[in-house]
Amino acid sequence: MASQAEALDAIVSAAAQGRAFNVFTLNLDHLVKLRQDPAFRRAYSKATFVTADGAPVAMLARRQWQEVERTTGADLFIPLCEAAAKSNLPIYLFGTEDAVLDTVSQRLARDTAGQISIAGTEAPPRDFSPDSAEADAALDRIRDSGARICFVMLGAPKQELFAARALERGIPCGFVCVGAAADFLTGHQIRAPQLFQKLGVEWLWRLGSHPRRLGMRYARCAVLFAQLLAADAKNTFQGQPGSGR
């Protein structure tokens, strides 16, 4: 989907129809994982809707399709909750921690003047496996809750694998992968300042905050980004179709 507005319209429409669908937000780390993890590739091949999460991904996409704008899971979360409240679409919060879920539930109720319908919340254990009997039991609970939009906050690749499993089972609900959106909203994690977001360098903020944990991951992302830019430049020079020129 090219824009946040387009994503919101598509998600709300699909949820109102009671469709089974999922939403992934593509970034460079996902592109690295797609090249290394067959299960992750299978999950992405079944994605219903995909947005350009990372600024580098949006930049590369605009070389072929100028209308593409960056749409992150964190940016979708609040507008989608507000739209769900207005459309009377029950939501489910799955992931993160109980304390975060309690806080974000209270905030959503306050910010929507009680209009939001939260069908359920669940914080699975840290060793939760998206392809386990435990995952199937969780999907049964989400289905039985009557939720039409489930925000999955497990981080990649768990959240995408879980959302793909939901789609395979035909759960009549949209599984929207939003990563740390609830943690950002409640202050359990600090998102990069607006200036970093506008410049498309949130990764620099995160790297500075967690250099040991993220250093190798971002190094792999940087290598892949350079390879993709080189390939795009080569295609453009050779005048191949799809080069965006």
Disulfide bonds with the S-S distance in Angstrom:
none
